[in-house]
Amino acid sequence: MYRRRLALIGEPEHRALLGDGLSGVERETLRVDDAGVLALTPHPRPLGAALTNEEITTDYSEALLEFITPPQHDAAQVIARLDEIHRFAYQVLDGEMLWNDSMPPALPGEDIIPIAWYGTSHIGKLKHVYRRGLALRYGKAMQCIAGIHYNFSLAEPLWGVLRHAEASGEDARDYQSARYVALIRNFRRYSWLLMYLFGASPALHAAFVRGRKHGLERFDEHTLYLPYATSLRMSDLGYQNSAQSEVSPCYDCLPSYIEALTQAVSQPHPPYEAIGTKRDGEWLQLSTNLLQIENEFYATIRPKRVTYSGERPVQALARRGVQYVEVRCIDIDPFAPVGIDVNTARFIDAFLLFCALEDSPSCSAAENAENRDNFAHVVKEGRRPGLMLHRGGEPITLSDWANDLLERIDLAAAQFDAQRGATHYADTMAIQRARVADASLTPSARVVAALEPLRNTPAGAFQTFGLAQSHLHADAFRARPLDPAQTERFEALARKSLEAQAELERTQVGDFDAFVAAYHAGTLGTVTV
């Protein structure tokens, strides 16, 4: 079926549709000072209002910037737009730079890390209170981890071609949603490959896990690591907490996924109930349920749909189906100025097309457990020679399975090249095949190699490496300022966002408590938190 679907979309009358798909990047990055110390300054006003700027905002912390590219039809355009955002940021950052690593530098105490502030409007306060809740549930240090979110969609007419060819009895919306959910099932089967190829966080600052059991090895006084790790960010040391283990969405179909998240945002959790939502009249968290909102569920991939006024994310999915997927497990590449390079983006395109078109049977409980175990093994020891994974209950070496997958992904990559009349996707496939053959070529191995000559430096190898890479990229961006027209576009976005936030605050009516209740009831205008 996979080859048949690929052949269908490769036919001359359909080939152009592949180029109508969209992709985009959301890149997180901490602001630090020249010495690599977390910035405690407010969100820079020249970047606009974090609440209302569509391309430059903040994530958890006031210091954790998030750069969002508009959707593009080509991976090279995505990286080019991300590069422009970085260059603008460096034109206005005053004595600060961007930390170019997923794991944070040495952090100040939890009480000092600043939670993002979005102004005095009800919407702004709701976003801030949500982040207060995250601090209670996960700790502020964990919220300073940065990553790449990759958004991907196929053109809706392309789904229509496949639906017609397969004589599906589902309507267009349900067929498209079912295929995206099938993509997600395959992603969960095979995403360990992304961790091997692109994981770039094999080490961290020792203070990050102070007071926690971690099982890491000491690289030097201030650096901990695992010698064969690919992505400690995606391990149980990263974005995790015990409560989330109770949230287990079923990916058999979209309704079952929606039902699981709906239950999680309405299910009381005793430890959170013990904290309460308020203390002395001050809001601590949005609710005492397992999840405050759906987006608190930290999945490696999510089905997504742009919301309309008055909708919660699950309501939008239930009403109009899946529009795109958001891949959330990609590390910041410290060797790439914008945290991701075009070859990584192109491989993700080909990988996701493979996941979308490959057969994707429902997963049994045993297969779900196997998928989780494979992923966990690769993030902690993916470069171990001869590492064994399990496929359908049978042992298989990582390298053998990776090569099998790359052969099938090659076919998807070839369709992108045929549509574009180039060999860019074949080139990136060659790069990934070389990484499977030689683990020293992977980003995680390159990081460990770069740490070696920095062992026992006063600040520690991790901090010294991260600071050096951040300075390197900062200097390169500062040496390439935007032209006046590009600068004016970003300045106009900033002005517009500041005006929009001021208008929200000026016209704000009603009570914040009622506003929170309306948000939980799904009767507000569009709110992204």
C-alpha positions as CSV (number, residue, x, y, z in Angstrom):
1,M,0.0,0.0,0.0
2,Y,2.9,2.4,0.8
3,R,4.4,2.1,-2.7
4,R,1.0,2.3,-4.3
5,R,0.2,5.6,-2.4
6,L,3.6,7.0,-3.3
7,A,3.1,6.1,-7.0
8,L,-0.3,7.8,-7.0
9,I,0.9,11.1,-5.6
10,G,3.9,10.9,-8.0
11,E,1.7,10.8,-11.1
12,P,2.1,13.9,-13.3
13,E,-1.4,15.2,-12.6
14,H,-0.9,15.0,-8.8
15,R,2.8,15.7,-8.3
16,A,2.4,19.4,-7.8
17,L,0.2,18.8,-4.8
18,L,3.1,17.5,-2.8
19,G,4.7,21.0,-3.1
20,D,1.5,22.5,-1.6
21,G,2.1,21.0,1.8
22,L,3.2,23.3,4.6
23,S,5.9,23.2,7.3
24,G,7.1,25.6,9.9
25,V,9.3,25.7,13.0
26,E,8.8,27.0,16.6
27,R,12.3,27.4,18.1
28,E,12.8,28.0,21.8
29,T,15.9,29.7,23.1
30,L,17.0,31.3,26.4
31,R,18.2,34.8,26.7
32,V,21.5,34.9,28.6
33,D,24.1,37.6,29.2
34,D,27.6,37.6,27.8
35,A,28.8,35.2,30.5
36,G,26.0,32.7,29.9
37,V,24.0,33.7,33.0
38,L,20.2,33.6,32.6
39,A,18.8,37.0,31.7
40,L,16.5,38.4,34.4
41,T,15.5,41.4,32.3
42,P,11.9,41.8,31.0
43,H,11.1,40.6,27.5
44,P,12.8,43.2,25.2
45,R,10.2,45.8,24.2
46,P,11.7,46.2,20.6
47,L,10.7,42.5,20.0
48,G,7.1,43.5,20.6
49,A,4.5,42.1,23.0
50,A,4.9,38.4,23.7
51,L,1.2,38.1,24.1
52,T,0.3,39.3,20.5
53,N,3.4,39.0,18.3
54,E,2.8,36.1,15.9
55,E,6.5,35.5,15.2
56,I,8.4,36.4,18.4
57,T,6.9,35.4,21.8
58,T,8.0,33.7,25.0
59,D,7.4,30.2,26.3
60,Y,7.6,29.4,30.0
61,S,10.1,31.9,31.3
62,E,10.4,35.6,30.6
63,A,13.9,34.6,29.4
64,L,12.7,31.8,27.1
65,L,12.1,33.3,23.7
66,E,10.1,31.4,21.1
67,F,10.6,32.2,17.4
68,I,7.7,31.1,15.1
69,T,8.1,30.9,11.3
70,P,5.0,31.5,9.1
71,P,4.1,28.2,7.3
72,Q,6.2,27.7,4.1
73,H,6.0,25.3,1.2
74,D,9.7,24.4,1.3
75,A,12.1,23.5,4.1
76,A,14.7,25.9,2.8
77,Q,12.2,28.7,3.1
78,V,11.4,27.7,6.7
79,I,15.1,27.9,7.7
80,A,15.5,31.2,5.8
81,R,12.6,32.8,7.7
82,L,14.0,31.5,11.0
83,D,17.3,33.0,10.2
84,E,15.6,36.4,9.6
85,I,14.0,36.3,13.0
86,H,17.3,35.5,14.7
87,R,19.0,38.4,12.9
88,F,16.3,40.8,13.9
89,A,16.5,39.6,17.5
90,Y,20.3,40.3,17.6
91,Q,19.7,43.8,16.2
92,V,17.7,44.7,19.3
93,L,19.1,42.5,22.1
94,D,21.1,44.8,24.4
95,G,24.1,43.0,25.8
96,E,22.4,39.6,25.7
97,M,22.5,36.6,23.4
98,L,20.7,33.4,22.7
99,W,21.7,30.1,24.4
100,N,22.1,27.6,21.6
101,D,21.5,24.3,23.4
102,S,18.5,22.4,24.6
103,M,19.7,22.0,28.1
104,P,20.0,25.3,30.0
105,P,23.2,26.8,31.4
106,A,23.8,27.0,35.1
107,L,20.6,28.4,36.4
108,P,19.8,30.7,39.4
109,G,17.6,29.4,42.2
110,E,14.0,28.4,41.5
111,D,12.8,31.5,43.2
112,I,14.8,33.8,40.9
113,I,13.9,32.3,37.5
114,P,11.3,34.7,36.0
115,I,8.0,33.3,34.9
116,A,6.8,34.9,31.6
117,W,4.6,38.0,32.0
118,Y,2.0,38.9,29.4
119,G,0.5,42.1,30.8
120,T,-2.7,42.9,32.8
121,S,-5.4,41.7,30.4
122,H,-7.4,38.6,31.4
123,I,-5.8,36.7,28.5
124,G,-2.3,37.8,29.6
125,K,-2.9,36.9,33.2
126,L,-4.4,33.5,32.2
127,K,-1.1,32.7,30.3
128,H,0.9,33.8,33.4
129,V,-1.1,31.7,35.9
130,Y,-0.9,28.7,33.6
131,R,2.9,29.0,33.9
132,R,2.7,29.4,37.6
133,G,1.0,26.1,37.7
134,L,3.7,24.5,35.6
135,A,6.3,25.8,38.1
136,L,4.4,24.0,40.9
137,R,4.0,20.8,39.0
138,Y,7.3,20.5,37.2
139,G,9.7,23.0,38.7
140,K,11.1,26.1,37.0
141,A,14.4,24.5,35.9
142,M,12.6,21.9,33.7
143,Q,10.6,24.7,32.1
144,C,13.9,26.3,30.9
145,I,14.6,23.3,28.6
146,A,14.4,24.4,24.9
147,G,13.6,22.5,21.8
148,I,12.4,22.6,18.2
149,H,8.7,22.1,17.3
150,Y,8.3,21.1,13.7
151,N,4.8,21.6,12.1
152,F,3.9,19.6,9.0
153,S,0.9,19.2,6.8
154,L,0.0,17.7,3.4
155,A,-2.2,19.7,1.1
156,E,-5.9,18.8,1.6
157,P,-6.4,18.0,-2.1
158,L,-3.7,15.4,-1.8
159,W,-5.6,13.6,0.9
160,G,-8.6,13.8,-1.5
161,V,-6.7,12.0,-4.2
162,L,-5.8,9.2,-1.8
163,R,-9.3,9.0,-0.4
164,H,-10.8,8.7,-3.9
165,A,-8.2,6.0,-5.0
166,E,-9.0,3.9,-1.9
167,A,-12.7,4.3,-2.3
168,S,-13.0,5.3,1.3
169,G,-16.5,5.5,2.8
170,E,-15.4,8.2,5.2
171,D,-16.1,11.8,4.4
172,A,-13.1,14.1,3.6
173,R,-12.7,15.4,7.1
174,D,-12.8,12.0,8.8
175,Y,-10.5,10.4,6.2
176,Q,-7.9,13.2,6.6
177,S,-8.0,12.9,10.4
178,A,-7.7,9.2,10.3
179,R,-4.6,9.4,8.1
180,Y,-3.0,11.9,10.4
181,V,-3.7,9.7,13.4
182,A,-2.2,6.8,11.4
183,L,0.8,9.0,10.8
184,I,1.1,9.6,14.6
185,R,0.9,5.8,15.3
186,N,3.8,5.3,12.9
187,F,5.7,8.2,14.3
188,R,5.5,6.6,17.7
189,R,6.8,3.3,16.3
190,Y,9.8,4.9,14.5
191,S,10.6,8.2,16.2
192,W,13.5,6.6,18.0
193,L,15.3,7.0,14.6
194,L,14.9,10.8,15.0
195,M,16.5,10.6,18.4
196,Y,19.5,8.7,17.0
197,L,20.0,11.0,14.0
198,F,19.3,14.4,15.6
199,G,19.5,14.0,19.4
200,A,22.0,16.7,20.6
201,S,21.7,16.7,24.4
202,P,24.0,13.9,25.8
203,A,25.2,16.1,28.6
204,L,23.9,18.8,31.0
205,H,25.0,21.1,33.8
206,A,25.3,19.1,37.1
207,A,23.2,21.7,38.9
208,F,20.2,20.9,36.7
209,V,19.6,17.6,38.6
210,R,20.8,18.7,42.0
211,G,18.8,16.8,44.6
212,R,17.3,14.3,42.1
213,K,18.2,10.7,41.4
214,H,19.6,10.7,37.9
215,G,21.9,7.8,37.1
216,L,24.2,10.0,35.0
217,E,28.0,9.7,34.9
218,R,30.3,12.6,36.0
219,F,32.2,14.1,33.1
220,D,33.7,16.8,35.3
221,E,32.8,18.7,38.4
222,H,30.1,20.7,36.7
223,T,29.0,18.4,33.9
224,L,27.0,15.1,33.9
225,Y,26.4,12.9,30.9
226,L,25.8,9.4,29.5
227,P,28.6,8.3,27.1
228,Y,26.1,6.8,24.5
229,A,23.2,9.2,25.1
230,T,21.5,11.0,22.3
231,S,18.9,13.2,24.0
232,L,18.8,13.6,27.8
233,R,16.2,16.3,27.1
234,M,13.8,13.6,25.9
235,S,14.7,11.1,28.7
236,D,13.0,10.8,32.1
237,L,15.4,13.5,33.2
238,G,13.8,16.0,30.9
239,Y,10.2,17.2,30.4
240,Q,8.5,14.7,32.6
241,N,6.5,14.4,35.8
242,S,4.9,11.4,37.5
243,A,1.3,12.7,37.1
244,Q,1.6,12.7,33.3
245,S,2.1,8.9,33.3
246,E,-1.6,8.7,34.1
247,V,-2.4,10.3,30.8
248,S,-2.4,7.7,28.0
249,P,-4.2,8.8,24.9
250,C,-5.3,6.0,22.6
251,Y,-4.2,6.7,19.0
252,D,-6.6,4.2,17.4
253,C,-8.8,7.1,16.2
254,L,-9.2,10.8,16.8
255,P,-12.3,10.5,19.1
256,S,-10.4,8.3,21.5
257,Y,-7.5,10.8,21.6
258,I,-9.9,13.7,22.3
259,E,-11.7,11.7,25.0
260,A,-8.5,11.0,26.8
261,L,-7.4,14.6,26.9
262,T,-10.8,15.8,27.8
263,Q,-10.8,13.5,30.8
264,A,-7.3,14.6,31.8
265,V,-8.3,18.2,32.0
266,S,-11.4,17.4,34.1
267,Q,-9.9,14.7,36.4
268,P,-9.0,16.0,39.9
269,H,-5.4,15.1,41.0
270,P,-5.1,14.9,44.8
271,P,-1.6,16.4,45.1
272,Y,-2.7,19.4,43.0
273,E,-6.0,19.6,45.0
274,A,-3.8,19.8,48.1
275,I,-2.2,22.9,46.7
276,G,-5.4,24.5,45.5
277,T,-5.9,27.1,42.8
278,K,-5.4,30.1,45.1
279,R,-3.5,31.2,48.1
280,D,-4.5,34.4,50.0
281,G,-6.5,35.4,47.0
282,E,-3.7,35.0,44.5
283,W,-3.9,32.5,41.7
284,L,-1.4,29.6,41.8
285,Q,-2.7,27.4,38.9
286,L,-5.6,27.3,36.5
287,S,-7.1,24.1,38.0
288,T,-6.3,21.2,40.3
289,N,-6.9,18.6,37.6
290,L,-4.4,16.2,36.1
291,L,-3.8,18.7,33.3
292,Q,-4.6,22.5,33.5
293,I,-5.1,22.6,29.8
294,E,-4.7,20.1,26.9
295,N,-1.3,21.6,25.9
296,E,0.2,20.6,29.2
297,F,0.4,17.0,27.9
298,Y,4.0,16.7,26.7
299,A,3.7,14.3,23.8
300,T,6.4,13.8,21.2
301,I,3.9,14.6,18.5
302,R,0.4,16.2,18.6
303,P,-2.5,16.4,16.1
304,K,-3.4,20.1,15.6
305,R,-6.1,22.3,14.2
306,V,-6.1,26.1,14.1
307,T,-8.8,27.2,16.5
308,Y,-11.7,29.6,15.9
309,S,-13.1,32.1,18.4
310,G,-14.5,30.4,21.4
311,E,-12.8,27.0,20.9
312,R,-10.5,24.9,23.0
313,P,-8.0,22.8,21.0
314,V,-9.9,19.6,21.5
315,Q,-13.1,21.3,20.4
316,A,-11.5,22.4,17.2
317,L,-10.2,18.9,16.5
318,A,-13.6,17.4,17.2
319,R,-15.5,19.8,15.0
320,R,-13.2,20.0,12.0
321,G,-10.6,17.3,12.3
322,V,-6.8,17.3,12.2
323,Q,-5.2,20.0,10.0
324,Y,-1.5,19.3,10.7
325,V,0.9,17.6,13.2
326,E,3.4,19.1,15.5
327,V,6.6,17.2,16.1
328,R,8.0,18.1,19.5
329,C,11.0,15.8,20.1
330,I,13.7,17.6,18.1
331,D,16.7,19.0,20.1
332,I,18.4,22.3,19.5
333,D,21.4,21.5,17.4
334,P,24.2,23.5,19.0
335,F,26.2,23.4,15.7
336,A,23.4,25.0,13.7
337,P,23.1,28.8,14.1
338,V,19.2,28.7,14.2
339,G,19.2,25.4,16.2
340,I,18.2,23.3,13.2
341,D,19.6,23.0,9.7
342,V,17.8,22.5,6.3
343,N,18.9,18.9,6.0
344,T,17.3,18.0,9.3
345,A,14.1,19.8,8.2
346,R,14.1,17.9,4.9
347,F,14.6,14.6,6.5
348,I,11.7,15.3,8.9
349,D,9.5,16.0,5.8
350,A,10.5,12.7,4.2
351,F,10.1,10.8,7.5
352,L,6.6,12.3,8.1
353,L,5.5,11.6,4.5
354,F,6.6,8.0,5.0
355,C,4.7,7.8,8.3
356,A,1.6,9.2,6.6
357,L,1.6,6.8,3.7
358,E,3.0,3.6,5.3
359,D,0.5,1.0,6.6
360,S,-0.3,1.8,10.2
361,P,-2.3,-0.8,12.1
362,S,-3.6,-0.1,15.6
363,C,-1.1,-0.6,18.4
364,S,-1.7,-3.3,21.0
365,A,-0.7,-2.6,24.6
366,A,2.4,-4.7,24.1
367,E,3.4,-2.7,21.0
368,N,2.9,0.6,22.8
369,A,5.1,-0.6,25.6
370,E,7.7,-1.8,23.0
371,N,7.6,1.7,21.3
372,R,8.2,3.4,24.6
373,D,11.1,1.1,25.5
374,N,12.8,1.6,22.1
375,F,12.5,5.3,22.4
376,A,13.8,5.3,26.0
377,H,16.8,3.1,25.1
378,V,17.8,5.3,22.2
379,V,17.7,8.6,24.1
380,K,19.9,7.2,26.8
381,E,22.2,4.8,24.9
382,G,21.5,5.1,21.2
383,R,25.1,5.2,20.2
384,R,26.1,2.1,22.1
385,P,27.7,-0.3,19.6
386,G,25.4,-3.2,18.8
387,L,22.4,-1.7,20.7
388,M,19.4,-4.0,20.4
389,L,15.9,-2.8,20.0
390,H,12.7,-4.8,19.6
391,R,10.5,-4.9,16.6
392,G,7.3,-6.9,16.9
393,G,8.7,-8.7,19.9
394,E,11.8,-9.8,18.2
395,P,15.3,-8.3,18.9
396,I,17.0,-6.3,16.1
397,T,20.0,-4.1,16.1
398,L,19.4,-0.4,15.8
399,S,21.6,-0.2,12.8
400,D,19.8,-3.0,10.9
401,W,16.4,-1.5,11.6
402,A,17.6,2.1,10.8
403,N,18.9,0.9,7.4
404,D,15.6,-0.8,6.7
405,L,13.7,2.3,7.5
406,L,16.0,4.5,5.5
407,E,15.4,2.4,2.4
408,R,11.7,3.0,2.7
409,I,12.0,6.7,3.6
410,D,14.2,7.0,0.5
411,L,11.1,6.4,-1.6
412,A,9.3,9.4,0.1
413,A,12.4,11.6,-0.3
414,A,12.5,10.7,-4.0
415,Q,9.0,12.0,-4.4
416,F,10.0,15.4,-2.9
417,D,13.0,15.6,-5.3
418,A,10.9,14.7,-8.3
419,Q,8.3,17.3,-7.4
420,R,11.1,20.0,-7.0
421,G,13.3,18.8,-9.8
422,A,16.4,18.6,-7.5
423,T,18.4,16.1,-5.4
424,H,18.2,17.9,-2.0
425,Y,16.3,15.1,-0.4
426,A,18.6,12.5,-1.7
427,D,21.5,14.5,-0.3
428,T,20.0,14.6,3.1
429,M,19.3,10.8,3.0
430,A,22.9,10.2,2.3
431,I,23.9,12.3,5.3
432,Q,21.6,10.2,7.6
433,R,22.8,6.9,6.1
434,A,26.3,7.9,7.0
435,R,25.3,8.6,10.6
436,V,23.9,5.2,10.9
437,A,27.1,3.7,9.6
438,D,29.3,5.9,11.8
439,A,27.8,7.1,15.1
440,S,30.6,9.6,15.5
441,L,28.9,11.7,12.9
442,T,25.7,12.2,14.9
443,P,25.1,15.5,16.7
444,S,25.2,13.9,20.1
445,A,28.6,12.3,19.4
446,R,29.9,15.6,18.1
447,V,28.9,17.3,21.3
448,V,30.7,14.7,23.5
449,A,33.8,15.0,21.3
450,A,33.6,18.8,21.7
451,L,33.3,18.5,25.4
452,E,36.5,16.4,25.8
453,P,39.1,19.2,25.4
454,L,37.0,21.3,27.8
455,R,37.0,18.8,30.6
456,N,37.7,20.3,34.0
457,T,37.6,23.9,32.8
458,P,36.5,26.2,35.7
459,A,32.9,26.4,34.6
460,G,32.8,22.8,33.4
461,A,32.8,21.4,29.9
462,F,29.0,21.7,29.3
463,Q,28.8,25.4,30.3
464,T,32.0,26.3,28.5
465,F,30.9,24.6,25.3
466,G,27.4,26.1,25.3
467,L,28.8,29.5,25.9
468,A,31.4,29.2,23.1
469,Q,28.8,28.0,20.6
470,S,26.4,30.7,21.6
471,H,29.1,33.4,21.2
472,L,30.1,32.0,17.8
473,H,26.5,32.1,16.5
474,A,25.8,35.5,18.1
475,D,28.8,37.0,16.3
476,A,27.7,35.5,13.0
477,F,24.2,36.9,13.3
478,R,25.4,40.4,14.3
479,A,27.7,40.4,11.2
480,R,24.7,39.9,8.9
481,P,22.1,42.6,9.8
482,L,18.8,42.6,8.0
483,D,18.3,45.1,5.1
484,P,16.1,48.1,5.9
485,A,12.9,46.6,4.4
486,Q,13.3,43.4,6.4
487,T,14.0,45.3,9.6
488,E,10.9,47.5,9.0
489,R,8.7,44.4,8.7
490,F,9.7,43.1,12.1
491,E,9.5,46.6,13.6
492,A,6.0,46.9,12.2
493,L,5.0,43.5,13.7
494,A,6.4,44.6,17.1
495,R,4.5,47.9,17.0
496,K,1.3,46.2,15.9
497,S,1.6,43.6,18.8
498,L,2.3,46.3,21.4
499,E,-0.8,48.2,20.2
500,A,-2.9,45.0,20.2
501,Q,-1.9,44.3,23.8
502,A,-2.6,47.8,24.9
503,E,-6.0,47.6,23.3
504,L,-6.8,44.4,25.1
505,E,-5.8,46.0,28.4
506,R,-7.8,49.2,27.7
507,T,-11.0,47.4,26.8
508,Q,-10.8,44.7,29.4
509,V,-14.1,44.1,31.3
510,G,-15.3,41.7,33.8
511,D,-13.8,39.6,36.5
512,F,-10.7,37.4,36.0
513,D,-12.2,34.5,38.0
514,A,-15.2,34.5,35.6
515,F,-12.8,34.7,32.7
516,V,-11.0,31.5,33.9
517,A,-14.3,29.7,34.3
518,A,-15.3,30.7,30.8
519,Y,-12.0,29.5,29.4
520,H,-12.5,26.1,31.1
521,A,-16.0,26.0,29.7
522,G,-14.7,26.7,26.2
523,T,-16.8,29.9,25.8
524,L,-14.0,32.4,25.3
525,G,-12.5,33.8,22.2
526,T,-9.3,32.2,20.8
527,V,-6.7,31.9,23.6
528,T,-3.3,30.3,23.1
529,V,-1.5,29.6,26.3
